[in-house]
Amino acid sequence: MIYAKITGWGKALPPASISNDEMSTIVDTTDEWITTRTGIRARRVSHVSTAELATIASKQALACADVSGEDIDLVLLATCTPSTMVANTASLVQKNIGATGAAACDTNAACSGFLYALQNATAQIQSGMIKKAVVVAAERMTWYINWAKRDSAVLFGDGAGAVVLEASSEPSGLLGTKTGCDTEDRDILHIANYGTDLNKYEAVGPSDLLFEGREIFKRAVTGMSLACDDVMDKAKLNLDDIDALIPHQANLRIIQAIQKKLDIEDEKVIVNIDKYGNTSAATIAIALCEAVEQGMIKPHANIMSAAFGAGLTWAASYIKWGERITPLATSDYTFTPCEQSGLELVQDAVTACKNNS
Ligand code: ACO
């Protein structure tokens, strides 16, 4: 049996950020409202493209695995905020990391994208089609934000996370997975004015992320818990076997509700929404990387992960960590210096959105 072991991990978190107090200078909100309703205290704003975020995270992951880009067979980029649609953004990441022999493809399953891509790359390795893959999730959610609307403006941030997968005989990597999509409810979370349904000859104004927060909240809790139960059942895992839970970071109260349903102890639940907000497909990839770096993932740990996003896509994954929890090497490749604050970076977009509202 061939497995797809995770041998490298990396992340890219842009240096500029916007705190809740700073957010309250843009929209009519307060630190108290955002913190108590969502658990978010700050979010990062990228001064570089989605492709560059993905490149930084992927280079770190490759160094961590001590694998050269030339040895990679597949680059899968999970994103709903691609730098470019044609050519796909993964092709630029492939070029940037020197993976010239690799296939390169974007995956859009919104917030579930990283787990969808992980499943896809793992299946290709397990089938023997390929031997090594980079799975990277990168998002520039602040690009989509309508800064005139407080309900969505406060929720999202930018960032990227990546893993390297290698064929191995050791039972590790993605050992259990379930993905799905509740398409009947696809309209409760969408961006209305984006894509080829638009009349491109009419002025369309700022893109607008529209959602029914309370409905999504309920469905996210039920959907992610049921998917976890199903994966754990098939993998014959008991609650005691789970060492870490890495849920999609959309709302701290959603995370706590899933934790309660699954009955998992606080110290096993990985949470970083306070620092980064919702980075869509990237939340789980960033949280996984950070959890390893912070010593929260031990050798051979059993990790459960679950995601929920537009579509409405959903996914749950059982990941078995390997022996190694330290990088084999590190990459010097990082962000270009950013001279602007988070507020300065979004200033033009804020003005444009307010003029349009
Ligand atoms: N600051 C202050 N007040 C606000 C803000 C804000 N940023 N946003 C909304 N409000 C107000 C509303 O206008 C409303 O006021 P009203 O009672 O006078 O009408 C009040 O707060 C309550 O609004 P609700 O939308 O009912 O607040 P809720 O408690 O449901 O929290 C939230 C909203 C945080 C979006 C929550 O529903 C949620 O997390 N939902 C799930 C996650 C989600 O939908 N994320 C976006 C999609 S992406 C994904 O990852 C799935």
Residues whose N, C-alpha, C, O or C-beta is under 5 A from the ligand:
A	BS01	ACO	D28 T29 T30 W33 R37 T38 C111 R150 D151 V154 F211 E212 G213 R214 I216 F217 A250 N251 F308 G309
